[in-house]
Amino acid sequence: MDLTRRQSLTLAGAGAAAALLPVAGSAAAADAADADPYEPLLARAEQQLTGGPFDPNDPDFAAALTALDTQAAAWWGQLDTSAGRTALWADLSPASDPGMFGQSYQRLRTLATAWATPGTSLSGDAAVLAGLLDALRYVGTAGYRADRSESGNWWFWEIGAPRALMDTCVLLRAHLPAEDLAASVRTVARFVPDADRRTNSPTLAETGANRADKAVIVALRGLLARDAATLVLARDALSDVRDQGRNSLFQYVASGDGFYADGSFVQHGNVAYTGTYGSVLLGSAGQLIALLAGSAWAVADPAVSVLHEAVDRTFAPFLFDGVMMDAVRGRAISRERARDHTDGAVTVSCILQLAEGAPQSYADRWRAAAKGWILRNKETPYTSLVGVPALARAKAVLDDPAVRPAQRSTGHFVLADMDRVVHRRPGWACALSLSSKRIAAYEAGNGENLHGWYTGDGMTYLYDGDDLDAFGDAFWPTVDPYRLPGTTVDTRSRTDLGTGGGTGTFRPANAVAGGAVLDARHGAAAMQLIADGSTLRAKKAWFFVDNAVVALGADITASDGRTIETVVENRNLHGGTAPRLVVDGRPQPTTQGWSASLPDAHWAHLEGTGGFVFPAGGPLHALREERTGTWRALNTGADTGGSTTPVTRRYATLWFDHGTSPSCATYAYVLLPGATAAATAVWSRSRPMRILANDATVQAVTAPRLGLLAAHFWTAGTVDGLRSDGPGTVLVRHDGRTWSVAVADPGRTGTTLTVQLPFPVSRVVRADDTVTLTPGRRPVLTVRVGGSRGHTHTAQLA
C-alpha cells in the first residue's frame, strides 16, 4: 500500500503488540530479560512492524502480504545503487532535501519490513539486506546527518525521517554494523533529543500528536542504544514530567492542543483534528504503552484513563461504519492517498491496539464496536486498507464468536470546544463543521488543502449506511468548492490557499458557533457567518430532531455586488449513474447539464440520498452536472501531492439564490436522510415540525408530537411563550408531568442567561449546579453560563 506521512507512520505503529515480554513465571525468560532488558522490547518493536507469525494461506493475510510485496518489490527494482547517484529514487531527488530524505526513509522502512516478513519475494534476501545497509549509509551521508541544520519543513527532521529510520534500524539491528547503528542513533539524538521540545524552536513545548510521535522515536532510540535514561525520557514525555504535567497527553485541557472533556480534540492550537492528529496521538501513545509494558519503564500514570475515555468520547462519534468523518480531518481531506476510509482504518487499528492493555470493560466494548465498523463497511473493506500487523489483531476479533458486533451508535453530540456537531440515527449520521474566533475555519499550507475556503462555514456532511463513499469517492477533486452542502457563500472568485511553506489557519471574527443537546437525542446549533474577504453576513441555525434536520438562515446581507447562495445539497452521485430527482411528485430530467429554477418547490427527493422539504417554498435551483478535476489541484505537498490524472464524478446540486447584494434574506429547508419520496411528500404536508421564527432575533422550531420547542436567540426575545434575556440556545421538551430543559451560550459572551418558560413549574427534579429555578406559572431559570465554554446546562422540572 502506498501510504504517506501520518498514515504510514501510524499504521507502522499499529502492529501486533500482543507479543509481550516472555510469559511471566518462566524462569528462563526472566533471566533473559534481566541479562538484557532491551532485546525483548526490541523484539516486540519488530513484531509491531511485521505482525509476527501468521497464516500466509489465509486470504486476508495473503492479500496484505501481496500488497506489501508488490510495493516493496517495485521500490527495490527502482532503487538507484550507482556510484554517482544523487538520490535513492529518481523521483526523490536530491537526497539532501528534507522532503526527499524523509520519504526515502519511509520507503526503506517498507523494504526492510518486506525483508523481515516471511512470505514476501524479498524475505531474507542477502542482496536486499546489502542494498538496505548501503542505502542507509548513503542517506545518512547525503541527507539526514547530525552535522546539518534544519531547513524546510521541521516535521521531516524531527518526526518523519527519524521515526522511519528508527523502525528500519529495529528491523535490521542484528545485521547493522555497530558504527552504522551508532551514526543513525547519533543523528536522531541530534534532532530528537527528547519529546518535550521542538528542536528547531527550543522554547516551543511539544503537544498532542507531535509529542506522542516523538516519545516513540525517543523510546526506539533508547532501546537501540541500550540507554535506560533515554527510555525514562520517552515514558515521562507522555505525562510531561519535565513540565509538571503541563503538556501531559493524559489530561483534559481547557484550551490549546489535546483532549477535552466534551470529546473535542484540537491540534495546532485551533484546528478540529480528531481524525488525523488525534488518531496519531492515540496510536503512538498506545504503541508506546504496549512497547514498554511489563518492563522497568512501563507506563504507570493512572491518568492514562483519559486515553481510554477518549475512544468513546472523542473518536466513536466520528466513525461511521469505519469511515472517519471529513469534518475532523483538517487539511488531510486534500490527500489522495488518505481517504476517509483510510484514516478510519487507522483509527480502528489504534483502538484495537489500545484494547490489548486496557481494562476489560473498555476492551470488550471497543472490540464489539470495531467488529461492527469493520463488518458493515463493504465498499472499502478494512482488510484491504491495513497491513499484516493490524490485520492480525482485527482477525482475532472477527474470528471470535464471543465478540458480538455492536450496532451503529445513535445520539446527538455537541463538541463545543472544537465547534463540531454530530447527529446520529440508526441508518445515517450528519456532521456539522462550524468555526469561530476560537476554532479555525480551515488549515492549509505546504501545498495542502488549496481549496478549503468554505469547509468550516457550516458545511453539512451527510453519511448514509448505503453509500459510504459519498465523500471518499473523489469528492474533493471534483466537487464545486464554492457549493459545499450547508454553506452560504459569496460567489466571488478565490485564489489557492497554502501554496507557501509552513501551515496556517484562518479564524473568522464571529463568536457564535455551537449549540445545545437535550437528552443526548435532540439538538440545536447556530453560527454567525462573517465571511472572509466579503461583506456577507448571515445568521445560520440547525435543529436536529430524531430523523430530521431543519436548517434556517436569516439576516443574510451583503453589499459587494455579487450573488449570494445557500447550498442545500451537492451530492456525489459517483460515475455513470443518474439517480432520480423528484420535485413535488414530478420526476426531473436525468440529462447531464440539466438545470432548472423551481419557484414553487415544496419538497424534493433524490434517489439514494433522501428527502428535502422547503417550508417557505422556492425559488429552488437544481443542477445535474459531470465534473472533472485532479487531486493535484488540491494538493502539491512534497510527500502528499496528488496526481494529475483527471477524475470525473456526477453531482446533483440544490441551492437557493439570494440574489445580488441581498438585504435580510432568509432560507429554510429540512433534510430527511434516507426517507422515501412518499415519506417526504407526507412530511411536507403534515409538517411534524413547524418553524416558529426565522429572523435576526430568534430562529426556532417546534415538534408538537414530541413536546419539543427549540430556539436560538441572537438577542433578547420571545418565541411561543419562551423568553430569553440574551443570546443563547434553548431546548425544552414535555414528557408526561416533567419538562427537560437544555441551555447553552455558544457565543460565550454572557455571564448568566435568564430563561422564562411558557408552562407552570413547581419544583426541580434534577439540575446542574449552574441552574437555579424560580417556580410559578411562568417559571424562570437562571443559568450561570459564564466560563462554561459553550457547553450545555440541563434541568428536569416538574
N, C-alpha and C positions, 0 to 999 in steps of 0.2 A: 504494500500500500504506500502511495506517495503522500505521506503526511508531512505537514510543515509546522514549524515553530512550536507553539504551545501544545498542539495536538500530538506531535511526535514525542515531545518531552514528557507529556503527561502519560500517554499510553506506554511509553518506555518504563515509567514508574508504576504502572498499574498491573504489574505482573503477579505471578502466583507466589505470594509471600507466605503461603501456607507451610512451606518447608521451613519451619522454625529451627532453633537450635536442636541438637540431638535430644532424643526423648529423655525427659527428666527421669532420674533413677538409674540411668545407665552409667556405671562407674567408669567405663572406658570413655564414654562421651564426655563425662565431667572432667576426667583427667585431660582429655584432648583440649577442651575449652580452657582449662587452667593453664595448660602449657602454651597455648596460642589462642588467646581470646579473640583474635582478629579474623583468622581464616574461616571459622564457622559463619561469621557475619558476612564475609566476602562471598562465601558460597551461597548464602541467602540472597545477597545482592545480585549475584549471577542468575539465580533462579528467578528473581523478579524480572529479569530481562529475557530469559529463554523459556520460562514456563515449566521447566523440569520435565520429568517423564510424561509422555502422553502416547496415545494410540494413533499412529500415523494412518491407520486404516479407517479411522472414524472420519466420515465425510466432512464434518465441520473442521476438524483438525487438518485434514488433507487440504482443504481449500485455503485455510490460513497459512499452511506451510507453503503451498504453491504461490500464494501472493507474496510472501516473504522471499521465496526463492527467485521468483520472476524479477522482482525489483532489484534484489542483490546481484543476481547474475547480470542484469543489464548494466548496472553501475560497475561491476567488476570488468565487464567487457569493454567499457568506455574509459577505464582508468588509464591515465597517461603515466607511463613509467620511464619516459625518455629523459635523457640527461639534461636537455635544455628546456625542460618544461617550465611554464610559468604558473601552472595550476595542476591540480589532480584531475580535473574535468574541464573540458573546453568551455562549458557554459558557466563555470565558476572561476573565471579568471579576472584579475590576478589574485593569487592566493594571499597576497598581503592585505587585501581589502577585508575589513571585519565581516561584512555580509557574506563574502565568498568563503573565508576560512570557517565561519560559523556554520554554513551549510555543508562544507566539506566534512567537518567532524560528524555531522548528522548522518551523512552517507557512510562514513567509515564505521559508525556505530551499527548501521544496518548490515554492512558487510560482516562485521565482527559477530553480530548476532546470528547471521546465517551460518557463519563458520562454526559457531559454538552450538548450533542446534542440529541434532541428528535428523537426517532425512532430507536435507537440502543438498543441492548439487555442489555446494561449496563446503559442506560439513567436513571439518578436519583436514582440508586440503592444505598440504605444505606450501604450495605456491601462493595460495591465498594468504596464509599466515605471513609468509615472507613479504608479500605485497603490502599487507597492512602495516607491518613494522616499518617498512620503508616509507610508506605514506605518512605515518605519524611523525617520523623524523623530518620529512620534507615540510609538512605544515608547521611543525614546531620550530623550523628554521626560517621559512619564508613568510610565515604569517603570525601565529599566536605564540609569542615567546615573552619571557619575563622582562627583557630589557626594553620593551616597547611601551609607548604611552598610548592611552586610549584615544581613538578618533572615531568619528561617525556615531553610530547607534551604540550606546553603552551596553545594551542588552546582550549583544553578541559576545562582548568581552567578559561580562560578569555572570551570565546565565546560559545563553545558548551554547557557546563553544565549550566552556568548562564542564557543563553537565554531560554533553555528548562525549567529551574527551575522557572524563572520569568513568563513564559507563563502559567505554571501549577498553580502558585500562583494566577494569574489573574483569571483563571477558577474556582478555589476553594476558592477565597477570602472571601466569605460570611460564609464559614464553617471552615476556618483555625483558630485555637486558636491564640490569639494575640502573645503569646510567640513563637509559631512556625513560624508565619509570620515574626516576628522581627528577629529570628535566620536566616531565609533564606535571608532576606534583608541585614542583617549584613554580611553574608558570601559573597554575591555578591558585596557589597560595598568594602569588603577587596580585592577582586581580580579584580573588575572593578570599581574603584573609579571614573573614568571619561573615556571618549572615546579618549582622546588625547595622552595617553602614554601607552606603553607596561608595564604592572605591573612588570613582571619579568626582565625587562630591561628598567628602568625609563628614560634613555636618548634616547630611540627609540620612535620617534613620529609615531603614527598610521596613515596609509594612506589607501586610496581606500576602498575596501570591508570591511576590518577589522575595520576601523573607523566607517563605516556605521552600521555594526553589533553592535558594542559597543554602539553607540549612541542610538539604540533601547533598548538595555539592560538597559542603564542608565535611559532612559525615563520610562520604566516599573517599575524600582526600585523607581524612584521618585514618580510615581503615587501610588504605593503600600504603600510607606512611607508617602505619602501626604506631600511631601517636594518640595516646589516651586524652591528652589535654585538648586536642582538636575535636575529638568526639564529644567531650564535655561542652565545647563551644557550640557544636551543632545542636545537641539536645537542648541546651539552655536558650538557644535562639528562639525556639518555638514559644517559650514562656517569657522571652525577653528579660532574662535575669540581669543583664548588664544595666538596663534602664528601669529596674524595679517594676517590670511588667507593663510599662507604658505602651509598648507595641506588641504585647503578647497576642498570639493567634488564638488563645483560649480565653477570650473575653468578649463581652458585648460592648461595643463602642457607642458613643453618643454623637460623634462627628468623625469625618475623615474615613480612612480605609478600614475595612473589616466587617465582621458580622454585627448586625443589630438585633436587638431582642424581638423586633417585629418581623424578622425574617429577611430584611434587606441585606444586601451585600454591596459594598462600594469599594472601588479601586480608583487610583489616580485622583483621589480627593473628592470627585463629584460625579462619577460615572456608575450607573447601574450595571454591574458586571458579574452577576451570578453565574451566567452560562459559560464564561471563559476563565477569567481570573479567579472567580470563586471556585470553579471546578479544579483549577490548577492547585489552589491552596488545599482543597480537600484531598486531592490526590497526593501531593508532595508531603503534606503533614501526615497523612495516613500511611504513606510508604515509609517515612522515617520512623514512625511509631512501630510499624511491623518489623522494620530492619533491626531496630535496637532492642526489641522485646526479649526479655529473659537474660539480658546481658548486664554488665556493670553500669551501662549507660542508658538503661531503659527509661523511657518517658514515664514519669510518675506524678506529674502535675494533675491533681484532682479536677482542675478546671477544664481538662480535656472534654468534659461533658458538653461544653459549648459546641464542640465539633460534632458530637453525636446529635445534639438538638438541631443543628443546622440542616441535617439531612431532611427532616420533616418540615422545619420552618422555612428554610431558605431554598432548597433545591426541588423538593417534591411539587410545590405549586407550579413550577415552570417546566416540569417534564410531562409531556402529553404523549403517551404510548412510546416513551423513549426518545421523543423528539424534544430538543431544548428550544424553548421559545426565543425567537429573534429579538424580542423586546429587552432581553438581558444579555445579548451577545456583543453589544457595542460595535466597534469597527470590524469585528470578525465576520459580520454579515457580508462583507465585500470579498471574502476569501473563497476562491473557487473550490479549494480542496478542504474546506472546513464548513461543510453544510450543517444545518441544524440537526440532522441525523447523526453526523459525526460527533459534534460536541455533546449530543445527548448520550451517545455510546460511551464517550469518555467519562461522563459523569456517572453513568450506571456502573461502569467498571470501578470507579473510585469508591462508590458506595459499597459495592461488594467487597472491595479490599478492606475498607474500614470495618465492615461487619465481622471480619475474622478476629479482631481483637476487642470488639465492643461487648458490653453486657448483653446477655441473651435476649432480654426483652426488646432491645433495639435491633439486634441482629436478625431475629426472627421476622420482625415487621419489615425490615429493609429487603430481606431476601424474597419475601412474598410480593412486595411492591415491584422489585426488579424482575421477578418472573413474569408478572403481569405486563410490565412495559415491554419486555423482550418478545413475549408470545404475541402480543397484539400488533406489533409492527411487522406487517407482511410486505410492505412496499420496499423498504430497505432493511433487510434483516440485520439484527445486531451481529450475528455471526460473520457477516460479510465485512464488518467495519473494524473488527478488533483482531489483534494478533494472538498467538498461542497462549501467552500468559493470562491475559484477561479472559480468553475463551475457556481455559481450564477452570477458572473459578466459576464462570457463568454456567458451564455444563454441569458442574457439581450441583448447582441449584436446579437447573432444568431437569436433570435426571432423577431428582429426589422427589418421590411421590408425597413425602411428608410436607413438602413446601407447596402450599396451595396458592396459586396466583391471585394477588389482590385485584379487586375491581378498580376501575378509574375512581380517583378521589373526586368528591364534589365539595362545593362550598364557595364562599366569597372571601377574597384576601385583599386587604389594603396594606401595601408595604410603603407606609408613609415616608420612611427615611430614604427611599430611593425613587419616589414618585412613580410607582407602578401599582397597577390594579389587575387582579385576575379573578374571573368568574368562571367556575367550572360546573358543568352539568354532566349527566351520565354519558351523553353522546358527543359533547363538544366543549370547547373552552374558548374564552375570549380574554385577551390580554390588552391592556391599555398602557401606552407609553407616553408619559407626561414629562414635563420639565419645568424648571423654575430657577430663581436666582440661587437655589441651593444645589440642584441636580442638573447636569448638562443635558442639552437637547441632543447633542451628538459629540462623538470624539472622532477626529480624523488626524492623519499625519503619516509621515514615512510612506506616502503614496497610497494610503489605505482610506477607504470609505469616502471616495471622492464626491459621491452624490448623496450623502446622508443628510441633506439640508432639513428635511421635514420629518425625520424619523422620531423625534421627540415632541412633536406638536399635536399629540393626541392620536397618533397612529393606532389603529384598532386592528389587532391580529385575531382572526377567527380560525380556530383549529377544529377540524371535523374528523371524527374517527374513520370515516370512509374515504378521506383524501388527506393523507399525512404529508403530501408533497406540495401543498399549496404555496409554501414559501421556500421549500428546499429544492424545487424543480426549476432551477434557473430563473427564479423570480426576480432577483435583484438586478441582473444584467438586462432584463427585458421589460420590466415594469416601467411605466411612465413615472419618473421620480418626482414629478410635480403633482401627481394624483395618487397619493398613498391613502388607503382607506382610513376614514375618520378625520382627516385633516381639513382645515380651512386655510387656503393659500392665496397669496398674491401671485399671479401668473407671470411675474417678471422673470427674465432670463437670469440664470445663476452661473457662476464660474465654479470650476472644480475646487474642492476643499483639499487641504492637507497634502499639497504637492511638494512641499519642502521637507527638510529633515526634522525629526522630532515629532511628537504628537501634541495636539492641543484640543481644547474643548470650547464649546460655546454654551454659555448660560444666559438665558433670556432674563429680562428685568422683572417678570411677573412674580408675585409672591404666592398666589393661589395655585396649588396643584396637589390633588389628593382627594380624600373623601372619608366616608364613614361606613362601617359594616354593622349590620344588625343580625343578631342570632347566627352569625357565621354563614348566613344564607343569602341575604339581600344586601345591596349596597348602592351608594350614590357617590359620584365623583365629579369634580369640577376642575377646570383650568382656565385661567385668564390668559388669552393669547395676546402677546405683544411681539409682533413679527420682527424678524431680523431684517434690517435694511429696508423697512417699509413702514408706512403709517397704519397698516392693517392692525386693528384691534378687534377682539371678539371675546364673548363670554360663552364657554362651552361646558355642557354638563351631560352626564351619562347616568342612567338609572338601571340597575341590574336586578330584575325581579324574576326569580325562577327561570323560565325558558325564554325570556325576552330581554332585550337591551334597548332602552329608549334613549336616543341621542337628541339633545336640544342645543340650539345655538341662538344667541341673542346679541343685540347691540353690536352687530358686525358693521364696522365702519372703516373706510379708507379714503384717502384723498390724492392718490398718486396718478389717477387717470388710467388705471389698469383694471382688468377683470378680476373679480374675487370669486373663488369657487369653494364649495364644500363637497368632499368626495364621500359618497355613501359606501361604495364598494368598488374595488378594482381587482376582480378575481382572476387568478391564474387558471386558465382552462387547459393548460398544457398544450400539446401539439396534436393537430389532426382531428380534434373533436369540436363539436358545436352544440353544447348543452342548450336546451330550450329555455328561452326567456319569455315569460308570460306577463303581461301588464293588464290588470283589471280584466283577466279572463281571456285576453286576446293574445295568441302567440305572435311573437315578433320575428322578423326575418333572421335567418341564420347566416346570411352572407357576410363574409369578412369585409370590413369597411363600412358596414351599415351604421347609421347614426340617426337619431331622432330626438325631437323635442316633444315631450309628452305633458302638455299643460295641465291636464286634469287627472293625472295618475294618482290613484289612491292606494294601490298595492302592486307589488311585482313579485315574481317568483323565478329564481334561477335554478334550474335543474342541477342537483348535486351539491348545492350550497344552502338554499333555504329561502325564506320569505323576507319581504321588506314591505313595511306599511308606512304610508305618508299621511299622517293625520290631518295636515293642513292642505293636502293635495299638492299639485305641481307648482311651478313647472319643473319637471324632472327631465334630465338629459340622459340619454343612453347611447352606448357605443360598443360595437364589436370591432376589434382590430387584432391584427397579427403584427407583433413587434419583434424586431431583431436587434440584438446588441452583443457586446463582448464583455467578458469578465475583466479584460484589460482596461476597459473604460472606467471601471470602478476601482481597480487596484493595480498599482505599478510597483508595489513593495519589493524590496530586494529579495526576500525569500517567500513572499506571499503573492507576488504579482500573478494576475490571471492571464489566460491565453487570449490570443487574438482571433480565435476561431469563432465565427458568428453562431449564435444560438437564437432560435425563434420560438416564441410561445404566443398563444392566443389569449385574449383578455376580454372580459365583459365589464364595462365601466358604467356606473350610475353616479350622477352628481347633480348638485344644484348650482346654477349660475346666478350669483348675486348682482351681476351687472358691473358696470364701471363705477368705481369710487362710491360704493354703496353707503348709505347712512341708516344706521339702526336696522339693518336687515336681520332676518331670522331664518331658522330652518328647524324641521322636526322630522325624525324618521325612527322607525322601530326595526330592529334586527330580530328575526325569528330563525335562528340557525337550525338547520335540519328539518324545518317544517315543510309539509307538502303544500302544493298550490291550493288545494281545497282548504287546508287548515289556515293558510294565510288569508284567504278570502273571508273565512268565518271570523278570524281575529279582527280583520279590518271592519267588518260590520258590527260585531258585538262589542268591540273596544273594552276588553277586560282591564285595560289600563287607560286612564284618561290624563291628558295634560291639563294641569290647573293653572299654570303660569309659565311664561317664557319671555321674560323681559330683563331689563338691566337691574331690576331689584331682586327678583327671585325666579328661579326655574324649579318647577315642581310637578310631580305626578302622583296619582292615586291608583291603587288597585283595590277596589271595594270588596271583592270576594275574599281577598287576603286580609282585609282590615288594615291596609298599609297606606301610609302617607309619607312621601319622601320629598325633601326640598333642599336646594342650596340657595342660601340667602347671600347676595352680594353686598347688601347693606341691610339696615334695619327694615323689617317689613312684615307683612301678614299674608298668609295664604290659607284658605279653607279653615279659618279659625286658629291656625298655628302662627304664633308670633315670635319673632326673634329680635333682640335689641341690637344686633350687629351681624357681621358676616360669619357664616358657618354652615355646616351641613347637618341636617336633622332628619332622622327617620323615626317614625312611630308606628307601632303595629298593635292592634287589638286582638287578643286571643282569649275568648271567654270573659272572665272577670278581671283579667290583668292586661296591662299595657307594657310593651317593651319599647324603650327609647334608646337611640344612639345619637351622639352629638360629637362633632369634630370641628376643629378650626384649621382647615388645610392651608390657610394663608399665614398662620402662626403670627397673627397681628394682635390678637386680643389677650386680655388677662382673665376676664370672666365673660361668659355668654349666658344671657338670661333668656329662657325659652318658656313662653306661656302656652299651655296645652289646651286643646279645644274639648276637653272632656273632664268630668269630675274625678278627683283622686283623693283618697283619704290617708293612704299610708305607703311607705316604701317596703317592698318585699325584699329587694336586693339592689344595691347600687355601689358603684365605685366610690372610693372615699373623696373623689373630686366633685361629687354631685350632691347637692342638698335640695330638699323639697319644701315648698310652702304649699300645703294641701288646700283643697277647696274646690268649688265648682269650676273655677278657672285656675287650676294649679300652676305654679311657677317652679321651674327647675333652674337652679343657678349652678353653672358648670365652670369650674376653675380650669380653663384651657391653657393658661399661661405656662410655658415650659414643657408642654406635653408633646411638642414637635409634631403636631397634626394628628396624633393618634386618637382613637375613638374612646369616648366615655359612655358608659352604659348604665341603665337603671331599669328595674322592673317594678311597676307600680300597680296598686290595686285601689 
